[in-house]
Amino acid sequence: MQCGNGLPRVSVEPLLFSSMMFITMYTMISQQYIYKRFSFDNGLINATGKYSQCFLNSTDPRAQLEKKVSAETSLWVLYLNVAGVVPSVISATLIGSWGDTVGRRKPMISVYLGAVVMISIYISVFHFRLPLYVLLIGRLVCGLSGDFTALLASCFAYVADISSTQSHLKII
């Protein structure tokens, strides 16, 4: 089946599924990495990555240190979310307008490439133990490319473009 521009219609579900996998994975992995990194830096875990003890007593100084590590981790997760969301609010609007003029595929691909660049930066930080602010750079790149918001909007617009009035009437 062909679109109006001669290109074959494609299904956007695999793109959305893989994007959701990216989002779920980098969110969980980055939170765990940041927590372990702060735990190691503050002496809560040893060089093998194992926690030294269970802190049942809340007055124990190590329990207070664990609360501090949790607070620092939460703050960095907030920074990462803001670094992605704030630029994506603007860029998603621009990418949506761009998609109206050049078609839906180019914006979808550019958003996806931004996510791939971000994941590559995350993997580099995890592997080479780079400073945590490099994660912010990766998240900012993904946000500037539109993040998941622009991808979702492009996919919805693409489905609307390839759908006909008759197909909507069949559903109702």
C-alpha positions as protocol buffer text, in pm:
chain_id: "A"
residue {
  index: 1
  type: MET
  ca { x: 0 y: 0 z: 0 }
}
residue {
  index: 2
  type: GLN
  ca { x: 136 y: 343 z: -92 }
}
residue {
  index: 3
  type: CYS
  ca { x: 108 y: 689 z: 63 }
}
residue {
  index: 4
  type: GLY
  ca { x: 19 y: 991 z: -146 }
}
residue {
  index: 5
  type: ASN
  ca { x: 389 y: 1070 z: -200 }
}
residue {
  index: 6
  type: GLY
  ca { x: 467 y: 729 z: -353 }
}
residue {
  index: 7
  type: LEU
  ca { x: 639 y: 587 z: -45 }
}
residue {
  index: 8
  type: PRO
  ca { x: 506 y: 268 z: 109 }
}
residue {
  index: 9
  type: ARG
  ca { x: 313 y: 295 z: 432 }
}
residue {
  index: 10
  type: VAL
  ca { x: 502 y: 175 z: 735 }
}
residue {
  index: 11
  type: SER
  ca { x: 385 y: 76 z: 1077 }
}
residue {
  index: 12
  type: VAL
  ca { x: 490 y: 311 z: 1356 }
}
residue {
  index: 13
  type: GLU
  ca { x: 431 y: 59 z: 1632 }
}
residue {
  index: 14
  type: PRO
  ca { x: 786 y: -87 z: 1625 }
}
residue {
  index: 15
  type: LEU
  ca { x: 929 y: 264 z: 1650 }
}
residue {
  index: 16
  type: LEU
  ca { x: 707 y: 350 z: 1946 }
}
residue {
  index: 17
  type: PHE
  ca { x: 775 y: 14 z: 2113 }
}
residue {
  index: 18
  type: SER
  ca { x: 1153 y: 52 z: 2085 }
}
residue {
  index: 19
  type: SER
  ca { x: 1129 y: 412 z: 2207 }
}
residue {
  index: 20
  type: MET
  ca { x: 935 y: 301 z: 2513 }
}
residue {
  index: 21
  type: MET
  ca { x: 1201 y: 36 z: 2576 }
}
residue {
  index: 22
  type: PHE
  ca { x: 1471 y: 309 z: 2550 }
}
residue {
  index: 23
  type: ILE
  ca { x: 1286 y: 533 z: 2794 }
}
residue {
  index: 24
  type: THR
  ca { x: 1219 y: 257 z: 3045 }
}
residue {
  index: 25
  type: MET
  ca { x: 1573 y: 124 z: 3030 }
}
residue {
  index: 26
  type: TYR
  ca { x: 1763 y: 452 z: 3050 }
}
residue {
  index: 27
  type: THR
  ca { x: 1538 y: 578 z: 3331 }
}
residue {
  index: 28
  type: MET
  ca { x: 1585 y: 272 z: 3548 }
}
residue {
  index: 29
  type: ILE
  ca { x: 1951 y: 218 z: 3468 }
}
residue {
  index: 30
  type: SER
  ca { x: 2051 y: 581 z: 3515 }
}
residue {
  index: 31
  type: GLN
  ca { x: 1877 y: 599 z: 3854 }
}
residue {
  index: 32
  type: GLN
  ca { x: 2051 y: 283 z: 3971 }
}
residue {
  index: 33
  type: TYR
  ca { x: 2386 y: 398 z: 3836 }
}
residue {
  index: 34
  type: ILE
  ca { x: 2365 y: 737 z: 4007 }
}
residue {
  index: 35
  type: TYR
  ca { x: 2262 y: 576 z: 4337 }
}
residue {
  index: 36
  type: LYS
  ca { x: 2547 y: 325 z: 4322 }
}
residue {
  index: 37
  type: ARG
  ca { x: 2794 y: 595 z: 4221 }
}
residue {
  index: 38
  type: PHE
  ca { x: 2698 y: 816 z: 4518 }
}
residue {
  index: 39
  type: SER
  ca { x: 2696 y: 512 z: 4747 }
}
residue {
  index: 40
  type: PHE
  ca { x: 3047 y: 418 z: 4639 }
}
residue {
  index: 41
  type: ASP
  ca { x: 3175 y: 775 z: 4665 }
}
residue {
  index: 42
  type: ASN
  ca { x: 3034 y: 804 z: 5020 }
}
residue {
  index: 43
  type: GLY
  ca { x: 3161 y: 464 z: 5134 }
}
residue {
  index: 44
  type: LEU
  ca { x: 2826 y: 288 z: 5157 }
}
residue {
  index: 45
  type: ILE
  ca { x: 2940 y: 12 z: 4923 }
}
residue {
  index: 46
  type: ASN
  ca { x: 3280 y: -146 z: 4889 }
}
residue {
  index: 47
  type: ALA
  ca { x: 3494 y: -189 z: 4577 }
}
residue {
  index: 48
  type: THR
  ca { x: 3308 y: -508 z: 4476 }
}
residue {
  index: 49
  type: GLY
  ca { x: 2980 y: -318 z: 4466 }
}
residue {
  index: 50
  type: LYS
  ca { x: 2829 y: -491 z: 4769 }
}
residue {
  index: 51
  type: TYR
  ca { x: 2667 y: -302 z: 5053 }
}
residue {
  index: 52
  type: SER
  ca { x: 2875 y: -332 z: 5365 }
}
residue {
  index: 53
  type: GLN
  ca { x: 2585 y: -375 z: 5611 }
}
residue {
  index: 54
  type: CYS
  ca { x: 2213 y: -337 z: 5654 }
}
residue {
  index: 55
  type: PHE
  ca { x: 2131 y: -17 z: 5841 }
}
residue {
  index: 56
  type: LEU
  ca { x: 1836 y: -97 z: 6064 }
}
residue {
  index: 57
  type: ASN
  ca { x: 1908 y: 163 z: 6328 }
}
residue {
  index: 58
  type: SER
  ca { x: 1803 y: 506 z: 6201 }
}
residue {
  index: 59
  type: THR
  ca { x: 2044 y: 679 z: 6440 }
}
residue {
  index: 60
  type: ASP
  ca { x: 2340 y: 498 z: 6286 }
}
residue {
  index: 61
  type: PRO
  ca { x: 2559 y: 749 z: 6098 }
}
residue {
  index: 62
  type: ARG
  ca { x: 2564 y: 516 z: 5798 }
}
residue {
  index: 63
  type: ALA
  ca { x: 2182 y: 524 z: 5789 }
}
residue {
  index: 64
  type: GLN
  ca { x: 2200 y: 903 z: 5778 }
}
residue {
  index: 65
  type: LEU
  ca { x: 2459 y: 875 z: 5502 }
}
residue {
  index: 66
  type: GLU
  ca { x: 2223 y: 648 z: 5307 }
}
residue {
  index: 67
  type: LYS
  ca { x: 1950 y: 912 z: 5336 }
}
residue {
  index: 68
  type: LYS
  ca { x: 2195 y: 1170 z: 5204 }
}
residue {
  index: 69
  type: VAL
  ca { x: 2282 y: 944 z: 4909 }
}
residue {
  index: 70
  type: SER
  ca { x: 1912 y: 895 z: 4834 }
}
residue {
  index: 71
  type: ALA
  ca { x: 1852 y: 1270 z: 4843 }
}
residue {
  index: 72
  type: GLU
  ca { x: 2147 y: 1338 z: 4610 }
}
residue {
  index: 73
  type: THR
  ca { x: 2026 y: 1070 z: 4372 }
}
residue {
  index: 74
  type: SER
  ca { x: 1676 y: 1217 z: 4366 }
}
residue {
  index: 75
  type: LEU
  ca { x: 1818 y: 1559 z: 4294 }
}
residue {
  index: 76
  type: TRP
  ca { x: 2024 y: 1430 z: 3999 }
}
residue {
  index: 77
  type: VAL
  ca { x: 1724 y: 1242 z: 3859 }
}
residue {
  index: 78
  type: LEU
  ca { x: 1532 y: 1571 z: 3879 }
}
residue {
  index: 79
  type: TYR
  ca { x: 1814 y: 1748 z: 3695 }
}
residue {
  index: 80
  type: LEU
  ca { x: 1807 y: 1483 z: 3422 }
}
residue {
  index: 81
  type: ASN
  ca { x: 1430 y: 1513 z: 3382 }
}
residue {
  index: 82
  type: VAL
  ca { x: 1442 y: 1892 z: 3363 }
}
residue {
  index: 83
  type: ALA
  ca { x: 1731 y: 1878 z: 3113 }
}
residue {
  index: 84
  type: GLY
  ca { x: 1514 y: 1665 z: 2886 }
}
residue {
  index: 85
  type: VAL
  ca { x: 1169 y: 1811 z: 2935 }
}
residue {
  index: 86
  type: VAL
  ca { x: 1238 y: 2186 z: 2915 }
}
residue {
  index: 87
  type: PRO
  ca { x: 1405 y: 2181 z: 2571 }
}
residue {
  index: 88
  type: SER
  ca { x: 1159 y: 1924 z: 2438 }
}
residue {
  index: 89
  type: VAL
  ca { x: 865 y: 2158 z: 2506 }
}
residue {
  index: 90
  type: ILE
  ca { x: 1003 y: 2401 z: 2252 }
}
residue {
  index: 91
  type: SER
  ca { x: 1162 y: 2157 z: 2010 }
}
residue {
  index: 92
  type: ALA
  ca { x: 858 y: 1927 z: 1992 }
}
residue {
  index: 93
  type: THR
  ca { x: 650 y: 2220 z: 1866 }
}
residue {
  index: 94
  type: LEU
  ca { x: 912 y: 2310 z: 1606 }
}
residue {
  index: 95
  type: ILE
  ca { x: 958 y: 1949 z: 1498 }
}
residue {
  index: 96
  type: GLY
  ca { x: 581 y: 1910 z: 1461 }
}
residue {
  index: 97
  type: SER
  ca { x: 568 y: 2213 z: 1232 }
}
residue {
  index: 98
  type: TRP
  ca { x: 868 y: 2084 z: 1040 }
}
residue {
  index: 99
  type: GLY
  ca { x: 687 y: 1753 z: 994 }
}
residue {
  index: 100
  type: ASP
  ca { x: 394 y: 1936 z: 834 }
}
residue {
  index: 101
  type: THR
  ca { x: 624 y: 2064 z: 560 }
}
residue {
  index: 102
  type: VAL
  ca { x: 873 y: 1781 z: 500 }
}
residue {
  index: 103
  type: GLY
  ca { x: 662 y: 1480 z: 592 }
}
residue {
  index: 104
  type: ARG
  ca { x: 647 y: 1270 z: 905 }
}
residue {
  index: 105
  type: ARG
  ca { x: 942 y: 1037 z: 855 }
}
residue {
  index: 106
  type: LYS
  ca { x: 1227 y: 1289 z: 885 }
}
residue {
  index: 107
  type: PRO
  ca { x: 1109 y: 1421 z: 1223 }
}
residue {
  index: 108
  type: MET
  ca { x: 1058 y: 1066 z: 1350 }
}
residue {
  index: 109
  type: ILE
  ca { x: 1408 y: 971 z: 1242 }
}
residue {
  index: 110
  type: SER
  ca { x: 1568 y: 1285 z: 1390 }
}
residue {
  index: 111
  type: VAL
  ca { x: 1396 y: 1227 z: 1724 }
}
residue {
  index: 112
  type: TYR
  ca { x: 1505 y: 866 z: 1723 }
}
residue {
  index: 113
  type: LEU
  ca { x: 1864 y: 965 z: 1641 }
}
residue {
  index: 114
  type: GLY
  ca { x: 1862 y: 1209 z: 1934 }
}
residue {
  index: 115
  type: ALA
  ca { x: 1763 y: 922 z: 2162 }
}
residue {
  index: 116
  type: VAL
  ca { x: 2038 y: 702 z: 2019 }
}
residue {
  index: 117
  type: VAL
  ca { x: 2295 y: 977 z: 2082 }
}
residue {
  index: 118
  type: MET
  ca { x: 2170 y: 1011 z: 2439 }
}
residue {
  index: 119
  type: ILE
  ca { x: 2192 y: 637 z: 2500 }
}
residue {
  index: 120
  type: SER
  ca { x: 2545 y: 636 z: 2355 }
}
residue {
  index: 121
  type: ILE
  ca { x: 2646 y: 914 z: 2594 }
}
residue {
  index: 122
  type: TYR
  ca { x: 2488 y: 728 z: 2886 }
}
residue {
  index: 123
  type: ILE
  ca { x: 2676 y: 409 z: 2799 }
}
residue {
  index: 124
  type: SER
  ca { x: 3002 y: 607 z: 2777 }
}
residue {
  index: 125
  type: VAL
  ca { x: 2940 y: 760 z: 3121 }
}
residue {
  index: 126
  type: PHE
  ca { x: 2861 y: 421 z: 3272 }
}
residue {
  index: 127
  type: HIS
  ca { x: 3157 y: 244 z: 3114 }
}
residue {
  index: 128
  type: PHE
  ca { x: 3427 y: 509 z: 3155 }
}
residue {
  index: 129
  type: ARG
  ca { x: 3293 y: 652 z: 3483 }
}
residue {
  index: 130
  type: LEU
  ca { x: 3274 y: 1002 z: 3338 }
}
residue {
  index: 131
  type: PRO
  ca { x: 3141 y: 1291 z: 3550 }
}
residue {
  index: 132
  type: LEU
  ca { x: 2766 y: 1288 z: 3607 }
}
residue {
  index: 133
  type: TYR
  ca { x: 2710 y: 1620 z: 3433 }
}
residue {
  index: 134
  type: VAL
  ca { x: 2785 y: 1440 z: 3105 }
}
residue {
  index: 135
  type: LEU
  ca { x: 2452 y: 1260 z: 3158 }
}
residue {
  index: 136
  type: LEU
  ca { x: 2289 y: 1605 z: 3156 }
}
residue {
  index: 137
  type: ILE
  ca { x: 2449 y: 1674 z: 2818 }
}
residue {
  index: 138
  type: GLY
  ca { x: 2306 y: 1350 z: 2679 }
}
residue {
  index: 139
  type: ARG
  ca { x: 1963 y: 1427 z: 2816 }
}
residue {
  index: 140
  type: LEU
  ca { x: 1981 y: 1781 z: 2677 }
}
residue {
  index: 141
  type: VAL
  ca { x: 2066 y: 1644 z: 2330 }
}
residue {
  index: 142
  type: CYS
  ca { x: 1764 y: 1414 z: 2345 }
}
residue {
  index: 143
  type: GLY
  ca { x: 1544 y: 1700 z: 2465 }
}
residue {
  index: 144
  type: LEU
  ca { x: 1662 y: 1928 z: 2185 }
}
residue {
  index: 145
  type: SER
  ca { x: 1579 y: 1658 z: 1931 }
}
residue {
  index: 146
  type: GLY
  ca { x: 1222 y: 1652 z: 2062 }
}
residue {
  index: 147
  type: ASP
  ca { x: 1238 y: 1359 z: 2303 }
}
residue {
  index: 148
  type: PHE
  ca { x: 946 y: 1119 z: 2324 }
}
residue {
  index: 149
  type: THR
  ca { x: 691 y: 1401 z: 2298 }
}
residue {
  index: 150
  type: ALA
  ca { x: 788 y: 1489 z: 1941 }
}
residue {
  index: 151
  type: LEU
  ca { x: 813 y: 1123 z: 1843 }
}
residue {
  index: 152
  type: LEU
  ca { x: 465 y: 1053 z: 1974 }
}
residue {
  index: 153
  type: ALA
  ca { x: 323 y: 1362 z: 1802 }
}
residue {
  index: 154
  type: SER
  ca { x: 492 y: 1267 z: 1473 }
}
residue {
  index: 155
  type: CYS
  ca { x: 360 y: 912 z: 1493 }
}
residue {
  index: 156
  type: PHE
  ca { x: 6 y: 1032 z: 1565 }
}
residue {
  index: 157
  type: ALA
  ca { x: 25 y: 1279 z: 1276 }
}
residue {
  index: 158
  type: TYR
  ca { x: 161 y: 1005 z: 1048 }
}
residue {
  index: 159
  type: VAL
  ca { x: -127 y: 772 z: 1134 }
}
residue {
  index: 160
  type: ALA
  ca { x: -374 y: 1058 z: 1073 }
}
residue {
  index: 161
  type: ASP
  ca { x: -208 y: 1130 z: 736 }
}
residue {
  index: 162
  type: ILE
  ca { x: -234 y: 771 z: 610 }
}
residue {
  index: 163
  type: SER
  ca { x: -584 y: 709 z: 744 }
}
residue {
  index: 164
  type: SER
  ca { x: -886 y: 773 z: 531 }
}
residue {
  index: 165
  type: THR
  ca { x: -1232 y: 885 z: 630 }
}
residue {
  index: 166
  type: GLN
  ca { x: -1370 y: 544 z: 535 }
}
residue {
  index: 167
  type: SER
  ca { x: -1138 y: 366 z: 778 }
}
residue {
  index: 168
  type: HIS
  ca { x: -1262 y: 591 z: 1058 }
}
residue {
  index: 169
  type: LEU
  ca { x: -1623 y: 511 z: 973 }
}
residue {
  index: 170
  type: LYS
  ca { x: -1555 y: 136 z: 987 }
}
residue {
  index: 171
  type: ILE
  ca { x: -1429 y: 166 z: 1343 }
}
residue {
  index: 172
  type: ILE
  ca { x: -1740 y: 350 z: 1460 }
}
